[in-house]
Amino acid sequence: MRRNISVWLVVVSFSAWMSYGQVTTGTISGTVVDSSAAVLPGAEVVVLNEDTGIPRTVQANTAGRYSAPSLIPGRYRVTASVAGFQTQVRSGIQLTVGREAIVNFELPVGAVTERVEVTGEAPLVQTTEAAVGYLVDDRTIRELPLNGRDISQLILLNPGVVQNANGKWGNADKGFGKRYSISGMRGEDNSFLLDGSYINDYYRHHPAGPTGALAGVETVREFQTLTSTFSAAYGRALGGVFNAVTKSGTNEWHGSAYEFLRNNSLDARNFFDQQKDPSDPRLPPFRRNQFGAAAGGPVFRDKMFFFAAYEGLRERLGESSTANVPDRNARQGILPGKTVTVSPLIVPFLNQYPLPSPDGRNFGNGTQEFFFQVSQPTTENFGQGRIDHQISDNDSIFLRFSANNAERARFNEFPDLFEIGNIKTRLWTLSETHIISPAWLNAFRFSYNRVVPGSDHIFPGAGPGTVSVPGHPNPGGLEPGSGIGVRSGTENPGSVYETKRFAFHDDVNTTLGNHAIQFGGMVERLHYNPVVPFRPYGEWRFGDIADFLQGIPDRFRGTPPSLATLQRGIRQSFLALYVQDDWKLTPSVALNLGLRWEPFTVPTEVNGLLDNLRNLTDQTTTVGDPYWNNKSWTNFSPRVGIAWSPFASGRTSVRAGFGVFFAPTDSALYTVPLLRSSRFSPAFEVNDPLHFPNALAAIAASASAPGGGAVDAYALPFDDVDSAHALQYSFTIQQQLGASNVLSVGYSGRQGVNLPSNGNFNIPLMEFDGVSLRLPNGAQTFNKKFNRIFYISNNASSSYHGLGISLQRRFSAGLQAQVSYTFSKAISVTDGSDTGNHASVGSEGSVPYPHELNVNKGLSGYHLKNVFTANYSYDLPVGRGMSGFAGHLLSGWQLTGIMAFQSGQPFGVLVQAPDRTRDHITRSKPNRVPGFTQENTVLGDPNHYFTLDAFSAPAAGQLGNAGRNGLIGPGMARWDFGLHKNFTLTEKMRLQLRIETFNLTNRVNFSAPSQRGTSGGNVQIFTRRGAPVESETVVRRTVDTSRQIQFGLKLTF
């Protein structure tokens, strides 16, 4: 391992390259010609940052081209001069992150002292590269109504980007960040960059706090979303790149102080809120205070600048929920059609369930609804500081530090079960830029990130008879079946997921003739130090309520702490090298050529606590390195694009691109095998366990039974780990309309190849019986030594085709706006590699029959057929120029808003597998009843969203033929609206009063149905005995809030 790292460091030190190019900066380039269009080589071009007063001087080359790369975003003035010609000045150039602003000069003959000054923006149309991307500028960030002041919400304003509304996020073991899909790819397939540094959490989502929001709105100057065919300077993303740049100080003092307040007094009632007390019509209570300040300015004018910010959040979120509990008759053993004897062993567990609500719906199977409200407190403290220093004319440096501490309690199924999610984030970036010569520039960057999410729980103490693991304070968990709510703490209580990333980057930019060339590289070292118990108190699952009442479990799972080594120290390294050539073939045609190489090492564990079942028939796992054979050395990613500007005005462009994009096979993919090693921390799963509720006795009895096989094994494809990658292709036409509007119409396609999946390979091969796949008589598992063998392999695929239309208006005449529409289809065989710990979108991560993945092919969980978004900020023209009281009253009003309309997301139906099937397949599929389609299956009523008549329980041993994600959930429509009043206090100081309404029309946006109130995705509609579970057709939550009103007061200077 040390030898490999040493070789890599030598490679990087000799190449002196960087991985992400100009991800924190922009470029101003163009040509200098005379009035006859003859080039003027040697012309001097001075690019002046008007915010900091810092100039950059470059020269036009023999082709008359000049380029000033690695410029920080801001306002620029560009001056071109050469002996014998008049000097020309272009001002008002607003440079944004990742943008190449084309500023061409045509110099008339005359004296250099004669100056011609032109004010105006560079063209809006992209004419130099094929990459598809969108910019969110500082005005949009500053003015739009953001729910929770979550800057990541702005990602959804762009075509091709969707958020999974039904997925699991907001907890430590799945990652706190929300799941954003770009062009049908998974939520973990995106790169989040802050000042060029990779800041994804361990599960490759953005490092959000426990609320799912990304704090620090006041610290971000702007960000860019790259959605397709981006250059070789970007990698580590099958989906897209979110590239944010932080604010820096300038020669002028500037800053803000603010307070945003919400409470339930002005909010509308949620559809599921239950009014327990008629004297209090505003239940449940809600209090939210978000406050902070930011300031920046010069330390030494034209030399050193600073910017610092703090943001705090204090929230007490009341929420209504519904759970299913045994009804009063069932507690006596009286069930519809039969009576059973309630086991004395189950009584202590049964007493943990609250009594049903008097007006709760009774489902006629021994279960009834229980309504409750719960308060979920959140505390978050975010801070950031940045120093920029101009060392000399040729050298500049900046240092940025970000920190966030947050904690949130959220209920887990019942009001007395709370998960405490917490996170500590520390992000450092140090960057130095050196101008080698007017034609050559080098930028170096070092980043260190430490992100420590964790979880614990509040759980009622164990009463007599409820302890499953002797010596532990909490009762064993319960999953009674028949739609009854699960009684357990968090899956991994007391977990810590510490992640450290050390990364070195360097890049070189130069212009050679008509070629703008970048080359770069990166080396990163990952330290992952988790401590993750797995159901340490045990969890018992029952086939239905009758089995539950009789104390006859059909499954036990868990890892008693005495049988496990919980702590791991995972180490892995990543490398990237690239070269990008943007070649100006003619004044109207640009060709983009790039190549990227992204290998990585195989994960290791500092104490050797890794094992792998290298062959499915092995009777024991293999301990030690290598974890798998590394094939990443061939991860070469070609990129090619062309941009054509057919008219001399530069107001029209036609662009096309293609590229191969890799994602690293990192240790995040194999979190479960790393943490649930059959040697060091075995995950026990016992079918038909004995000795309920004694977990240790149940495990011991299973181990001594014929065949044993109580332990799960996690097998990795030792000899065949091909890296996940995507083929991206795009075609876009852009047209500037007027001075401030640009219309984009484009096609985006994507093919996912070798995507991660997992499934239980310890399943006999099945046969097709004319209806669906079926286990043959006498079928045997491959390996009797183990229970389930989860084989995690890069063998899945996906496809996406989408039409994206966007109309953007740059701020002009008081109006800034954007309208986007996407029409698309996304198909996949699985939406994740979820083995119980890795995040997926809420639909199954584990395929039911992994021997033939195409059986699972269907609509992706990220499929949204139609998505429309709009946002705007409009300064009302009333009162302008008026003085006195009338001027103060009528002027300064502003309207802002975000509107979103989208189709529903797909979801699927499952079956608790029948007796003979369940030894091999935990979850099966139902059969479709002929004559039912999507239209007559989905009823749309939240109390009965779809009909179970469309499905039948499969026979024993049958997989079922209902397709994956075969139903479409409810659509969504939302309008967030803001009314602002700006008061001018002094020439440079403004006070803003904001009234923002989220979900202005109070539309109820339902989630997909589910037995649990915390996630959507698949629903289990039949019990093990084949009895229908009507409660699974009920919608139990909304995907967003009812109408909420927020007041804000903000002082800016």
Sequence and secondary structure as in RCSB ss.txt:
>XXXX:A:sequence
MRRNISVWLVVVSFSAWMSYGQVTTGTISGTVVDSSAAVLPGAEVVVLNEDTGIPRTVQANTAGRYSAPSLIPGR
YRVTASVAGFQTQVRSGIQLTVGREAIVNFELPVGAVTERVEVTGEAPLVQTTEAAVGYLVDDRTIRELPLNGRD
ISQLILLNPGVVQNANGKWGNADKGFGKRYSISGMRGEDNSFLLDGSYINDYYRHHPAGPTGALAGVETVREFQT
LTSTFSAAYGRALGGVFNAVTKSGTNEWHGSAYEFLRNNSLDARNFFDQQKDPSDPRLPPFRRNQFGAAAGGPVF
RDKMFFFAAYEGLRERLGESSTANVPDRNARQGILPGKTVTVSPLIVPFLNQYPLPSPDGRNFGNGTQEFFFQVS
QPTTENFGQGRIDHQISDNDSIFLRFSANNAERARFNEFPDLFEIGNIKTRLWTLSETHIISPAWLNAFRFSYNR
VVPGSDHIFPGAGPGTVSVPGHPNPGGLEPGSGIGVRSGTENPGSVYETKRFAFHDDVNTTLGNHAIQFGGMVER
LHYNPVVPFRPYGEWRFGDIADFLQGIPDRFRGTPPSLATLQRGIRQSFLALYVQDDWKLTPSVALNLGLRWEPF
TVPTEVNGLLDNLRNLTDQTTTVGDPYWNNKSWTNFSPRVGIAWSPFASGRTSVRAGFGVFFAPTDSALYTVPLL
RSSRFSPAFEVNDPLHFPNALAAIAASASAPGGGAVDAYALPFDDVDSAHALQYSFTIQQQLGASNVLSVGYSGR
QGVNLPSNGNFNIPLMEFDGVSLRLPNGAQTFNKKFNRIFYISNNASSSYHGLGISLQRRFSAGLQAQVSYTFSK
AISVTDGSDTGNHASVGSEGSVPYPHELNVNKGLSGYHLKNVFTANYSYDLPVGRGMSGFAGHLLSGWQLTGIMA
FQSGQPFGVLVQAPDRTRDHITRSKPNRVPGFTQENTVLGDPNHYFTLDAFSAPAAGQLGNAGRNGLIGPGMARW
DFGLHKNFTLTEKMRLQLRIETFNLTNRVNFSAPSQRGTSGGNVQIFTRRGAPVESETVVRRTVDTSRQIQFGLK
LTF
>XXXX:A:secstr
 HHHHHHHHHHHHHH   SSSSTT EEEEEEEEETTS B TT EEEEEETTT  EEEEE  TTSEEEEEEE SEE
EEEEEE TTB EEEEEEEEE TT EEE  EEE BS TT EEEEE    SS  S   EEEEE HHHHHHS  GGG 
GGGGGGGSTTEEE SSS  SBTTTBSS  EEETT  GGG EEEETTEE   TTSS    TTS    GGGEEEEEE
EEES  TT  S SS EEEEEE    SS EEEEEEEEEEGGG    TT   S TT  S S EEEEEEEEEEEEEEE
TTTEEEEEEEEEEEEEEEEEEEEEEE TTGGGTEETTEE    TTTHHHHTTS    TTS B SSSEEEEEEEEE
EEEEEEEEEEEEEEEEETTEEEEEEEEEEEEEEEEE SSTT EEEEEEEEEEEEEEEEEEEETTEEEEEEEEEEE
EEEEEEEE     TT  SSTT SS  EEE STT   B   SSTTEEEEEEEEEEEEEEEEEETTEEEEEEEEEEE
EEEEEE   STT EEE SSHHHHHHT  SEEEE  GGG   B  EEEEEEEEEEEEEEEEETTEEEEEEEEE  B
   EETT   EE  STT SS EESS SS   GGG EEEEEEEEE  STTS EEEEEEEEEEE    TTTTHHHHH
S TTTS  EEEES SSTT HHHHHHHHHHSTT   B EEE  TT     EEEEEEEEEEEEETTTEEEEEEEEEE
EEEEEEEEEE  S   EE SSSEE  TT   S TT S EEEEEEEEEEEEEEEEEEEEEEEETTEEEEEEEEEEE
EEES S   SSSS   SS SEES TT GGGG EE TT  SEEEEEEEEEE  TTTT  HHHHHHHSSEEEEEEEE
EE   EE EEEE  HHHHTT SEE  EE TT  HHHHEEEETTEEE GGGEE   TTB     TT EE   EEEE
EEEEEEEEE SSS EEEEEEEEESTT    B    SSTT  S EEEE TTS B GGGGS   BSS S EEEEEEE
EE 
